[in-house]
């Protein structure tokens, strides 16, 4: 990349960072939309350490599927 082109690209990046309120070393974090799932006792099924409903998965260290307890 030519020096003049590189300088323009860097200038544009720094201008964008200032507009967004960012300084060098900072990052911009994006958050996903909130998803609400209503869980019922019968939704806790399966084996292993996770279960899912409506695209949301709950993973725990230990799940007792017979007693429907998880931690």
ChimeraX attribute file (.defattr): number of C-alpha atoms within 10 A of each C-alpha:
attribute: neighborCount
match mode: 1-to-1
recipient: residues
	/A:1	6
	/A:2	6
	/A:3	8
	/A:4	9
	/A:5	10
	/A:6	11
	/A:7	12
	/A:8	11
	/A:9	12
	/A:10	12
	/A:11	12
	/A:12	12
	/A:13	12
	/A:14	15
	/A:15	13
	/A:16	12
	/A:17	16
	/A:18	12
	/A:19	10
	/A:20	10
	/A:21	10
	/A:22	14
	/A:23	11
	/A:24	8
	/A:25	5
	/A:26	9
	/A:27	9
	/A:28	8
	/A:29	5
	/A:30	6
	/A:31	5
	/A:32	5
	/A:33	6
	/A:34	6
	/A:35	8
	/A:36	8
	/A:37	10
	/A:38	7
	/A:39	11
	/A:40	7
	/A:41	9
	/A:42	7
	/A:43	12
	/A:44	21
	/A:45	15
	/A:46	13
	/A:47	11
	/A:48	13
	/A:49	15
	/A:50	17
	/A:51	17
	/A:52	14
	/A:53	12
	/A:54	10
	/A:55	7
	/A:56	11
	/A:57	10
	/A:58	11
	/A:59	14
	/A:60	12
	/A:61	9
	/A:62	12
	/A:63	20
	/A:64	15
	/A:65	16
	/A:66	10
	/A:67	9
	/A:68	12
	/A:69	11
	/A:70	15
	/A:71	9
